Amino acid sequence: MTDCGCEKAKAELEEYLHNELRGEDAADIREHMENCVDCAGEHRVGVVLTEAVKRACKDTAPEELRVQVLGRLRALTATH
């Protein structure tokens, strides 16, 4: 394998994070990040953001908030 370079690694980082690359491309990026502190740092940031978004998508609004929002929407639509 050859070093794919920072430009390719950064351009395909999102796909790499979501396991959407072909094996060879993923291996090239993985190898590059083993030797590039900057790209490895970008990868760590991407991992943290991806995990935070996954956690946030699992959260649900409290029932009381849902009832309040629906009540206000109904009130607004009733007056228009």
PDB file of N, CA, C and O in Angstrom:
ATOM      1  N   MET A   1       0.835  -1.183   0.000  1.00  0.00           N
ATOM      2  CA  MET A   1       0.000   0.000   0.000  1.00  0.00           C
ATOM      3  C   MET A   1       0.878   1.244   0.000  1.00  0.00           C
ATOM      4  O   MET A   1       2.019   1.232   0.462  1.00  0.00           O
ATOM      5  N   THR A   2       0.314   2.297  -0.526  1.00  0.00           N
ATOM      6  CA  THR A   2       1.039   3.560  -0.534  1.00  0.00           C
ATOM      7  C   THR A   2       0.264   4.569   0.292  1.00  0.00           C
ATOM      8  O   THR A   2      -0.952   4.463   0.454  1.00  0.00           O
ATOM      9  N   ASP A   3       0.982   5.537   0.804  1.00  0.00           N
ATOM     10  CA  ASP A   3       0.346   6.579   1.613  1.00  0.00           C
ATOM     11  C   ASP A   3      -0.608   7.371   0.726  1.00  0.00           C
ATOM     12  O   ASP A   3      -0.198   7.931  -0.291  1.00  0.00           O
ATOM     13  N   CYS A   4      -1.859   7.415   1.106  1.00  0.00           N
ATOM     14  CA  CYS A   4      -2.868   8.095   0.285  1.00  0.00           C
ATOM     15  C   CYS A   4      -2.773   9.604   0.395  1.00  0.00           C
ATOM     16  O   CYS A   4      -3.318  10.312  -0.451  1.00  0.00           O
ATOM     17  N   GLY A   5      -2.099  10.117   1.414  1.00  0.00           N
ATOM     18  CA  GLY A   5      -1.939  11.547   1.585  1.00  0.00           C
ATOM     19  C   GLY A   5      -3.071  12.183   2.382  1.00  0.00           C
ATOM     20  O   GLY A   5      -4.171  11.639   2.489  1.00  0.00           O
ATOM     21  N   CYS A   6      -2.770  13.333   2.929  1.00  0.00           N
ATOM     22  CA  CYS A   6      -3.734  14.046   3.780  1.00  0.00           C
ATOM     23  C   CYS A   6      -4.988  14.453   3.024  1.00  0.00           C
ATOM     24  O   CYS A   6      -6.092  14.371   3.563  1.00  0.00           O
ATOM     25  N   GLU A   7      -4.828  14.893   1.779  1.00  0.00           N
ATOM     26  CA  GLU A   7      -5.979  15.383   1.020  1.00  0.00           C
ATOM     27  C   GLU A   7      -7.031  14.282   0.873  1.00  0.00           C
ATOM     28  O   GLU A   7      -8.213  14.511   1.133  1.00  0.00           O
ATOM     29  N   LYS A   8      -6.605  13.096   0.460  1.00  0.00           N
ATOM     30  CA  LYS A   8      -7.552  11.990   0.293  1.00  0.00           C
ATOM     31  C   LYS A   8      -8.101  11.539   1.642  1.00  0.00           C
ATOM     32  O   LYS A   8      -9.300  11.291   1.769  1.00  0.00           O
ATOM     33  N   ALA A   9      -7.243  11.432   2.644  1.00  0.00           N
ATOM     34  CA  ALA A   9      -7.693  10.966   3.961  1.00  0.00           C
ATOM     35  C   ALA A   9      -8.763  11.900   4.527  1.00  0.00           C
ATOM     36  O   ALA A   9      -9.772  11.437   5.058  1.00  0.00           O
ATOM     37  N   LYS A  10      -8.551  13.190   4.417  1.00  0.00           N
ATOM     38  CA  LYS A  10      -9.533  14.147   4.948  1.00  0.00           C
ATOM     39  C   LYS A  10     -10.804  14.176   4.104  1.00  0.00           C
ATOM     40  O   LYS A  10     -11.901  14.332   4.639  1.00  0.00           O
ATOM     41  N   ALA A  11     -10.660  14.028   2.789  1.00  0.00           N
ATOM     42  CA  ALA A  11     -11.825  14.057   1.903  1.00  0.00           C
ATOM     43  C   ALA A  11     -12.736  12.852   2.138  1.00  0.00           C
ATOM     44  O   ALA A  11     -13.953  12.952   1.982  1.00  0.00           O
ATOM     45  N   GLU A  12     -12.147  11.718   2.512  1.00  0.00           N
ATOM     46  CA  GLU A  12     -12.927  10.491   2.676  1.00  0.00           C
ATOM     47  C   GLU A  12     -13.119  10.099   4.139  1.00  0.00           C
ATOM     48  O   GLU A  12     -13.543   8.982   4.432  1.00  0.00           O
ATOM     49  N   LEU A  13     -12.809  11.008   5.048  1.00  0.00           N
ATOM     50  CA  LEU A  13     -12.901  10.698   6.471  1.00  0.00           C
ATOM     51  C   LEU A  13     -14.322  10.322   6.896  1.00  0.00           C
ATOM     52  O   LEU A  13     -14.510   9.378   7.663  1.00  0.00           O
ATOM     53  N   GLU A  14     -15.306  11.047   6.406  1.00  0.00           N
ATOM     54  CA  GLU A  14     -16.693  10.772   6.790  1.00  0.00           C
ATOM     55  C   GLU A  14     -17.098   9.358   6.375  1.00  0.00           C
ATOM     56  O   GLU A  14     -17.698   8.623   7.159  1.00  0.00           O
ATOM     57  N   GLU A  15     -16.771   8.984   5.151  1.00  0.00           N
ATOM     58  CA  GLU A  15     -17.080   7.636   4.676  1.00  0.00           C
ATOM     59  C   GLU A  15     -16.309   6.591   5.483  1.00  0.00           C
ATOM     60  O   GLU A  15     -16.833   5.520   5.788  1.00  0.00           O
ATOM     61  N   TYR A  16     -15.073   6.911   5.822  1.00  0.00           N
ATOM     62  CA  TYR A  16     -14.261   5.997   6.629  1.00  0.00           C
ATOM     63  C   TYR A  16     -14.898   5.781   7.999  1.00  0.00           C
ATOM     64  O   TYR A  16     -14.977   4.650   8.480  1.00  0.00           O
ATOM     65  N   LEU A  17     -15.351   6.860   8.623  1.00  0.00           N
ATOM     66  CA  LEU A  17     -15.965   6.769   9.948  1.00  0.00           C
ATOM     67  C   LEU A  17     -17.209   5.884   9.950  1.00  0.00           C
ATOM     68  O   LEU A  17     -17.516   5.243  10.955  1.00  0.00           O
ATOM     69  N   HIS A  18     -17.918   5.850   8.834  1.00  0.00           N
ATOM     70  CA  HIS A  18     -19.169   5.093   8.746  1.00  0.00           C
ATOM     71  C   HIS A  18     -18.988   3.755   8.022  1.00  0.00           C
ATOM     72  O   HIS A  18     -19.963   3.117   7.626  1.00  0.00           O
ATOM     73  N   ASN A  19     -17.729   3.341   7.854  1.00  0.00           N
ATOM     74  CA  ASN A  19     -17.413   2.062   7.191  1.00  0.00           C
ATOM     75  C   ASN A  19     -18.052   1.962   5.810  1.00  0.00           C
ATOM     76  O   ASN A  19     -18.611   0.923   5.457  1.00  0.00           O
ATOM     77  N   GLU A  20     -17.971   3.031   5.033  1.00  0.00           N
ATOM     78  CA  GLU A  20     -18.584   3.066   3.714  1.00  0.00           C
ATOM     79  C   GLU A  20     -17.560   2.983   2.581  1.00  0.00           C
ATOM     80  O   GLU A  20     -17.913   3.157   1.415  1.00  0.00           O
ATOM     81  N   LEU A  21     -16.297   2.718   2.915  1.00  0.00           N
ATOM     82  CA  LEU A  21     -15.257   2.632   1.890  1.00  0.00           C
ATOM     83  C   LEU A  21     -14.934   1.176   1.561  1.00  0.00           C
ATOM     84  O   LEU A  21     -15.120   0.276   2.381  1.00  0.00           O
ATOM     85  N   ARG A  22     -14.445   0.972   0.335  1.00  0.00           N
ATOM     86  CA  ARG A  22     -13.954  -0.351  -0.034  1.00  0.00           C
ATOM     87  C   ARG A  22     -12.774  -0.675   0.880  1.00  0.00           C
ATOM     88  O   ARG A  22     -12.113   0.227   1.394  1.00  0.00           O
ATOM     89  N   GLY A  23     -12.517  -1.957   1.077  1.00  0.00           N
ATOM     90  CA  GLY A  23     -11.464  -2.395   1.981  1.00  0.00           C
ATOM     91  C   GLY A  23     -10.117  -1.777   1.709  1.00  0.00           C
ATOM     92  O   GLY A  23      -9.426  -1.364   2.641  1.00  0.00           O
ATOM     93  N   GLU A  24      -9.724  -1.702   0.438  1.00  0.00           N
ATOM     94  CA  GLU A  24      -8.421  -1.151   0.077  1.00  0.00           C
ATOM     95  C   GLU A  24      -8.327   0.330   0.407  1.00  0.00           C
ATOM     96  O   GLU A  24      -7.316   0.786   0.939  1.00  0.00           O
ATOM     97  N   ASP A  25      -9.375   1.084   0.094  1.00  0.00           N
ATOM     98  CA  ASP A  25      -9.376   2.518   0.402  1.00  0.00           C
ATOM     99  C   ASP A  25      -9.335   2.756   1.907  1.00  0.00           C
ATOM    100  O   ASP A  25      -8.614   3.631   2.386  1.00  0.00           O
ATOM    101  N   ALA A  26     -10.118   1.969   2.651  1.00  0.00           N
ATOM    102  CA  ALA A  26     -10.127   2.101   4.113  1.00  0.00           C
ATOM    103  C   ALA A  26      -8.750   1.770   4.678  1.00  0.00           C
ATOM    104  O   ALA A  26      -8.272   2.442   5.592  1.00  0.00           O
ATOM    105  N   ALA A  27      -8.116   0.741   4.138  1.00  0.00           N
ATOM    106  CA  ALA A  27      -6.783   0.354   4.615  1.00  0.00           C
ATOM    107  C   ALA A  27      -5.771   1.458   4.335  1.00  0.00           C
ATOM    108  O   ALA A  27      -4.911   1.734   5.172  1.00  0.00           O
ATOM    109  N   ASP A  28      -5.863   2.097   3.159  1.00  0.00           N
ATOM    110  CA  ASP A  28      -4.949   3.194   2.834  1.00  0.00           C
ATOM    111  C   ASP A  28      -5.107   4.346   3.829  1.00  0.00           C
ATOM    112  O   ASP A  28      -4.119   4.905   4.305  1.00  0.00           O
ATOM    113  N   ILE A  29      -6.343   4.688   4.134  1.00  0.00           N
ATOM    114  CA  ILE A  29      -6.591   5.795   5.062  1.00  0.00           C
ATOM    115  C   ILE A  29      -6.137   5.421   6.464  1.00  0.00           C
ATOM    116  O   ILE A  29      -5.526   6.234   7.157  1.00  0.00           O
ATOM    117  N   ARG A  30      -6.433   4.196   6.884  1.00  0.00           N
ATOM    118  CA  ARG A  30      -5.996   3.729   8.209  1.00  0.00           C
ATOM    119  C   ARG A  30      -4.466   3.794   8.317  1.00  0.00           C
ATOM    120  O   ARG A  30      -3.930   4.253   9.326  1.00  0.00           O
ATOM    121  N   GLU A  31      -3.780   3.337   7.283  1.00  0.00           N
ATOM    122  CA  GLU A  31      -2.318   3.371   7.277  1.00  0.00           C
ATOM    123  C   GLU A  31      -1.805   4.803   7.333  1.00  0.00           C
ATOM    124  O   GLU A  31      -0.851   5.099   8.053  1.00  0.00           O
ATOM    125  N   HIS A  32      -2.440   5.691   6.572  1.00  0.00           N
ATOM    126  CA  HIS A  32      -2.022   7.097   6.582  1.00  0.00           C
ATOM    127  C   HIS A  32      -2.177   7.691   7.980  1.00  0.00           C
ATOM    128  O   HIS A  32      -1.286   8.394   8.455  1.00  0.00           O
ATOM    129  N   MET A  33      -3.281   7.420   8.629  1.00  0.00           N
ATOM    130  CA  MET A  33      -3.528   8.002   9.949  1.00  0.00           C
ATOM    131  C   MET A  33      -2.562   7.470  11.004  1.00  0.00           C
ATOM    132  O   MET A  33      -2.295   8.145  11.998  1.00  0.00           O
ATOM    133  N   GLU A  34      -2.039   6.270  10.792  1.00  0.00           N
ATOM    134  CA  GLU A  34      -1.045   5.732  11.727  1.00  0.00           C
ATOM    135  C   GLU A  34       0.236   6.553  11.710  1.00  0.00           C
ATOM    136  O   GLU A  34       0.993   6.550  12.681  1.00  0.00           O
ATOM    137  N   ASN A  35       0.483   7.261  10.599  1.00  0.00           N
ATOM    138  CA  ASN A  35       1.725   8.013  10.452  1.00  0.00           C
ATOM    139  C   ASN A  35       1.519   9.525  10.372  1.00  0.00           C
ATOM    140  O   ASN A  35       2.485  10.272  10.219  1.00  0.00           O
ATOM    141  N   CYS A  36       0.274   9.979  10.475  1.00  0.00           N
ATOM    142  CA  CYS A  36       0.000  11.414  10.350  1.00  0.00           C
ATOM    143  C   CYS A  36      -0.784  11.886  11.574  1.00  0.00           C
ATOM    144  O   CYS A  36      -1.953  11.543  11.750  1.00  0.00           O
ATOM    145  N   VAL A  37      -0.136  12.659  12.395  1.00  0.00           N
ATOM    146  CA  VAL A  37      -0.751  13.153  13.625  1.00  0.00           C
ATOM    147  C   VAL A  37      -1.960  14.029  13.323  1.00  0.00           C
ATOM    148  O   VAL A  37      -2.976  13.941  14.012  1.00  0.00           O
ATOM    149  N   ASP A  38      -1.860  14.867  12.307  1.00  0.00           N
ATOM    150  CA  ASP A  38      -2.953  15.785  11.963  1.00  0.00           C
ATOM    151  C   ASP A  38      -4.210  15.015  11.551  1.00  0.00           C
ATOM    152  O   ASP A  38      -5.302  15.295  12.046  1.00  0.00           O
ATOM    153  N   CYS A  39      -4.057  14.062  10.662  1.00  0.00           N
ATOM    154  CA  CYS A  39      -5.217  13.290  10.200  1.00  0.00           C
ATOM    155  C   CYS A  39      -5.763  12.388  11.311  1.00  0.00           C
ATOM    156  O   CYS A  39      -6.974  12.190  11.408  1.00  0.00           O
ATOM    157  N   ALA A  40      -4.882  11.847  12.139  1.00  0.00           N
ATOM    158  CA  ALA A  40      -5.340  11.031  13.267  1.00  0.00           C
ATOM    159  C   ALA A  40      -6.172  11.885  14.226  1.00  0.00           C
ATOM    160  O   ALA A  40      -7.158  11.409  14.788  1.00  0.00           O
ATOM    161  N   GLY A  41      -5.776  13.139  14.411  1.00  0.00           N
ATOM    162  CA  GLY A  41      -6.536  14.059  15.255  1.00  0.00           C
ATOM    163  C   GLY A  41      -7.899  14.357  14.656  1.00  0.00           C
ATOM    164  O   GLY A  41      -8.899  14.400  15.373  1.00  0.00           O
ATOM    165  N   GLU A  42      -7.945  14.564  13.342  1.00  0.00           N
ATOM    166  CA  GLU A  42      -9.230  14.791  12.657  1.00  0.00           C
ATOM    167  C   GLU A  42     -10.136  13.570  12.846  1.00  0.00           C
ATOM    168  O   GLU A  42     -11.342  13.706  13.055  1.00  0.00           O
ATOM    169  N   HIS A  43      -9.545  12.395  12.772  1.00  0.00           N
ATOM    170  CA  HIS A  43     -10.306  11.155  12.949  1.00  0.00           C
ATOM    171  C   HIS A  43     -10.885  11.081  14.357  1.00  0.00           C
ATOM    172  O   HIS A  43     -12.051  10.724  14.530  1.00  0.00           O
ATOM    173  N   ARG A  44     -10.090  11.411  15.353  1.00  0.00           N
ATOM    174  CA  ARG A  44     -10.585  11.384  16.745  1.00  0.00           C
ATOM    175  C   ARG A  44     -11.753  12.346  16.925  1.00  0.00           C
ATOM    176  O   ARG A  44     -12.742  12.008  17.576  1.00  0.00           O
ATOM    177  N   VAL A  45     -11.644  13.530  16.357  1.00  0.00           N
ATOM    178  CA  VAL A  45     -12.739  14.505  16.437  1.00  0.00           C
ATOM    179  C   VAL A  45     -13.981  13.928  15.756  1.00  0.00           C
ATOM    180  O   VAL A  45     -15.087  14.039  16.284  1.00  0.00           O
ATOM    181  N   GLY A  46     -13.801  13.322  14.604  1.00  0.00           N
ATOM    182  CA  GLY A  46     -14.919  12.719  13.888  1.00  0.00           C
ATOM    183  C   GLY A  46     -15.591  11.620  14.684  1.00  0.00           C
ATOM    184  O   GLY A  46     -16.818  11.517  14.693  1.00  0.00           O
ATOM    185  N   VAL A  47     -14.795  10.793  15.355  1.00  0.00           N
ATOM    186  CA  VAL A  47     -15.340   9.711  16.178  1.00  0.00           C
ATOM    187  C   VAL A  47     -16.172  10.291  17.321  1.00  0.00           C
ATOM    188  O   VAL A  47     -17.282   9.827  17.583  1.00  0.00           O
ATOM    189  N   VAL A  48     -15.641  11.295  17.993  1.00  0.00           N
ATOM    190  CA  VAL A  48     -16.351  11.915  19.113  1.00  0.00           C
ATOM    191  C   VAL A  48     -17.666  12.540  18.642  1.00  0.00           C
ATOM    192  O   VAL A  48     -18.698  12.367  19.290  1.00  0.00           O
ATOM    193  N   LEU A  49     -17.636  13.258  17.528  1.00  0.00           N
ATOM    194  CA  LEU A  49     -18.853  13.882  17.004  1.00  0.00           C
ATOM    195  C   LEU A  49     -19.880  12.838  16.579  1.00  0.00           C
ATOM    196  O   LEU A  49     -21.072  12.991  16.848  1.00  0.00           O
ATOM    197  N   THR A  50     -19.427  11.788  15.922  1.00  0.00           N
ATOM    198  CA  THR A  50     -20.332  10.733  15.476  1.00  0.00           C
ATOM    199  C   THR A  50     -21.012  10.068  16.667  1.00  0.00           C
ATOM    200  O   THR A  50     -22.216   9.813  16.638  1.00  0.00           O
ATOM    201  N   GLU A  51     -20.241   9.789  17.709  1.00  0.00           N
ATOM    202  CA  GLU A  51     -20.813   9.170  18.908  1.00  0.00           C
ATOM    203  C   GLU A  51     -21.801  10.115  19.603  1.00  0.00           C
ATOM    204  O   GLU A  51     -22.843   9.677  20.092  1.00  0.00           O
ATOM    205  N   ALA A  52     -21.473  11.403  19.646  1.00  0.00           N
ATOM    206  CA  ALA A  52     -22.367  12.371  20.282  1.00  0.00           C
ATOM    207  C   ALA A  52     -23.692  12.469  19.524  1.00  0.00           C
ATOM    208  O   ALA A  52     -24.756  12.548  20.139  1.00  0.00           O
ATOM    209  N   VAL A  53     -23.627  12.464  18.205  1.00  0.00           N
ATOM    210  CA  VAL A  53     -24.853  12.532  17.405  1.00  0.00           C
ATOM    211  C   VAL A  53     -25.685  11.268  17.613  1.00  0.00           C
ATOM    212  O   VAL A  53     -26.906  11.348  17.742  1.00  0.00           O
ATOM    213  N   LYS A  54     -25.041  10.113  17.647  1.00  0.00           N
ATOM    214  CA  LYS A  54     -25.771   8.860  17.888  1.00  0.00           C
ATOM    215  C   LYS A  54     -26.486   8.896  19.237  1.00  0.00           C
ATOM    216  O   LYS A  54     -27.643   8.490  19.346  1.00  0.00           O
ATOM    217  N   ARG A  55     -25.789   9.385  20.264  1.00  0.00           N
ATOM    218  CA  ARG A  55     -26.419   9.473  21.591  1.00  0.00           C
ATOM    219  C   ARG A  55     -27.577  10.457  21.583  1.00  0.00           C
ATOM    220  O   ARG A  55     -28.630  10.183  22.160  1.00  0.00           O
ATOM    221  N   ALA A  56     -27.392  11.594  20.935  1.00  0.00           N
ATOM    222  CA  ALA A  56     -28.437  12.622  20.899  1.00  0.00           C
ATOM    223  C   ALA A  56     -29.678  12.120  20.167  1.00  0.00           C
ATOM    224  O   ALA A  56     -30.798  12.491  20.518  1.00  0.00           O
ATOM    225  N   CYS A  57     -29.492  11.304  19.181  1.00  0.00           N
ATOM    226  CA  CYS A  57     -30.639  10.786  18.423  1.00  0.00           C
ATOM    227  C   CYS A  57     -31.438   9.772  19.228  1.00  0.00           C
ATOM    228  O   CYS A  57     -32.589   9.493  18.893  1.00  0.00           O
ATOM    229  N   LYS A  58     -30.864   9.230  20.260  1.00  0.00           N
ATOM    230  CA  LYS A  58     -31.568   8.264  21.093  1.00  0.00           C
ATOM    231  C   LYS A  58     -32.388   8.945  22.185  1.00  0.00           C
ATOM    232  O   LYS A  58     -33.318   8.354  22.733  1.00  0.00           O
ATOM    233  N   ASP A  59     -32.039  10.181  22.492  1.00  0.00           N
ATOM    234  CA  ASP A  59     -32.758  10.909  23.536  1.00  0.00           C
ATOM    235  C   ASP A  59     -34.160  11.280  23.050  1.00  0.00           C
ATOM    236  O   ASP A  59     -34.371  11.519  21.861  1.00  0.00           O
ATOM    237  N   THR A  60     -35.092  11.324  23.963  1.00  0.00           N
ATOM    238  CA  THR A  60     -36.447  11.751  23.642  1.00  0.00           C
ATOM    239  C   THR A  60     -36.831  12.907  24.556  1.00  0.00           C
ATOM    240  O   THR A  60     -36.321  13.044  25.668  1.00  0.00           O
ATOM    241  N   ALA A  61     -37.727  13.717  24.064  1.00  0.00           N
ATOM    242  CA  ALA A  61     -38.198  14.856  24.856  1.00  0.00           C
ATOM    243  C   ALA A  61     -39.089  14.339  25.985  1.00  0.00           C
ATOM    244  O   ALA A  61     -39.781  13.333  25.825  1.00  0.00           O
ATOM    245  N   PRO A  62     -39.070  15.024  27.114  1.00  0.00           N
ATOM    246  CA  PRO A  62     -39.970  14.637  28.210  1.00  0.00           C
ATOM    247  C   PRO A  62     -41.428  14.759  27.762  1.00  0.00           C
ATOM    248  O   PRO A  62     -41.760  15.625  26.953  1.00  0.00           O
ATOM    249  N   GLU A  63     -42.277  13.910  28.278  1.00  0.00           N
ATOM    250  CA  GLU A  63     -43.698  13.895  27.909  1.00  0.00           C
ATOM    251  C   GLU A  63     -44.348  15.254  28.153  1.00  0.00           C
ATOM    252  O   GLU A  63     -45.164  15.704  27.349  1.00  0.00           O
ATOM    253  N   GLU A  64     -43.995  15.903  29.247  1.00  0.00           N
ATOM    254  CA  GLU A  64     -44.574  17.212  29.567  1.00  0.00           C
ATOM    255  C   GLU A  64     -44.266  18.239  28.481  1.00  0.00           C
ATOM    256  O   GLU A  64     -45.132  19.034  28.114  1.00  0.00           O
ATOM    257  N   LEU A  65     -43.055  18.227  27.974  1.00  0.00           N
ATOM    258  CA  LEU A  65     -42.671  19.148  26.903  1.00  0.00           C
ATOM    259  C   LEU A  65     -43.464  18.839  25.637  1.00  0.00           C
ATOM    260  O   LEU A  65     -43.939  19.755  24.966  1.00  0.00           O
ATOM    261  N   ARG A  66     -43.608  17.584  25.311  1.00  0.00           N
ATOM    262  CA  ARG A  66     -44.373  17.185  24.128  1.00  0.00           C
ATOM    263  C   ARG A  66     -45.808  17.693  24.214  1.00  0.00           C
ATOM    264  O   ARG A  66     -46.346  18.216  23.238  1.00  0.00           O
ATOM    265  N   VAL A  67     -46.419  17.539  25.371  1.00  0.00           N
ATOM    266  CA  VAL A  67     -47.799  17.986  25.573  1.00  0.00           C
ATOM    267  C   VAL A  67     -47.887  19.508  25.417  1.00  0.00           C
ATOM    268  O   VAL A  67     -48.819  20.011  24.790  1.00  0.00           O
ATOM    269  N   GLN A  68     -46.926  20.241  25.983  1.00  0.00           N
ATOM    270  CA  GLN A  68     -46.928  21.704  25.887  1.00  0.00           C
ATOM    271  C   GLN A  68     -46.786  22.155  24.437  1.00  0.00           C
ATOM    272  O   GLN A  68     -47.510  23.046  23.992  1.00  0.00           O
ATOM    273  N   VAL A  69     -45.878  21.558  23.710  1.00  0.00           N
ATOM    274  CA  VAL A  69     -45.649  21.945  22.308  1.00  0.00           C
ATOM    275  C   VAL A  69     -46.890  21.657  21.475  1.00  0.00           C
ATOM    276  O   VAL A  69     -47.333  22.504  20.700  1.00  0.00           O
ATOM    277  N   LEU A  70     -47.449  20.465  21.633  1.00  0.00           N
ATOM    278  CA  LEU A  70     -48.658  20.122  20.880  1.00  0.00           C
ATOM    279  C   LEU A  70     -49.808  21.068  21.222  1.00  0.00           C
ATOM    280  O   LEU A  70     -50.563  21.464  20.334  1.00  0.00           O
ATOM    281  N   GLY A  71     -49.949  21.431  22.491  1.00  0.00           N
ATOM    282  CA  GLY A  71     -50.989  22.368  22.899  1.00  0.00           C
ATOM    283  C   GLY A  71     -50.820  23.723  22.248  1.00  0.00           C
ATOM    284  O   GLY A  71     -51.795  24.317  21.789  1.00  0.00           O
ATOM    285  N   ARG A  72     -49.612  24.212  22.203  1.00  0.00           N
ATOM    286  CA  ARG A  72     -49.352  25.513  21.572  1.00  0.00           C
ATOM    287  C   ARG A  72     -49.596  25.444  20.071  1.00  0.00           C
ATOM    288  O   ARG A  72     -50.150  26.381  19.494  1.00  0.00           O
ATOM    289  N   LEU A  73     -49.194  24.355  19.431  1.00  0.00           N
ATOM    290  CA  LEU A  73     -49.448  24.211  17.996  1.00  0.00           C
ATOM    291  C   LEU A  73     -50.933  24.187  17.689  1.00  0.00           C
ATOM    292  O   LEU A  73     -51.387  24.799  16.722  1.00  0.00           O
ATOM    293  N   ARG A  74     -51.687  23.478  18.516  1.00  0.00           N
ATOM    294  CA  ARG A  74     -53.140  23.424  18.326  1.00  0.00           C
ATOM    295  C   ARG A  74     -53.758  24.806  18.511  1.00  0.00           C
ATOM    296  O   ARG A  74     -54.654  25.195  17.761  1.00  0.00           O
ATOM    297  N   ALA A  75     -53.287  25.538  19.499  1.00  0.00           N
ATOM    298  CA  ALA A  75     -53.806  26.875  19.749  1.00  0.00           C
ATOM    299  C   ALA A  75     -53.499  27.798  18.563  1.00  0.00           C
ATOM    300  O   ALA A  75     -54.346  28.590  18.150  1.00  0.00           O
ATOM    301  N   LEU A  76     -52.299  27.690  18.030  1.00  0.00           N
ATOM    302  CA  LEU A  76     -51.913  28.532  16.881  1.00  0.00           C
ATOM    303  C   LEU A  76     -52.733  28.173  15.645  1.00  0.00           C
ATOM    304  O   LEU A  76     -53.198  29.067  14.938  1.00  0.00           O
ATOM    305  N   THR A  77     -52.913  26.918  15.378  1.00  0.00           N
ATOM    306  CA  THR A  77     -53.661  26.523  14.185  1.00  0.00           C
ATOM    307  C   THR A  77     -55.150  26.835  14.336  1.00  0.00           C
ATOM    308  O   THR A  77     -55.835  27.049  13.336  1.00  0.00           O
ATOM    309  N   ALA A  78     -55.650  26.864  15.542  1.00  0.00           N
ATOM    310  CA  ALA A  78     -57.076  27.169  15.761  1.00  0.00           C
ATOM    311  C   ALA A  78     -57.364  28.642  15.475  1.00  0.00           C
ATOM    312  O   ALA A  78     -58.481  28.988  15.090  1.00  0.00           O
ATOM    313  N   THR A  79     -56.381  29.503  15.656  1.00  0.00           N
ATOM    314  CA  THR A  79     -56.593  30.938  15.457  1.00  0.00           C
ATOM    315  C   THR A  79     -56.298  31.374  14.023  1.00  0.00           C
ATOM    316  O   THR A  79     -56.542  32.528  13.673  1.00  0.00           O
ATOM    317  N   HIS A  80     -55.787  30.487  13.201  1.00  0.00           N
ATOM    318  CA  HIS A  80     -55.449  30.866  11.805  1.00  0.00           C
ATOM    319  C   HIS A  80     -56.325  30.218  10.823  1.00  0.00           C
ATOM    320  O   HIS A  80     -56.170  30.433   9.621  1.00  0.00           O
TER     321      HIS A  80
END
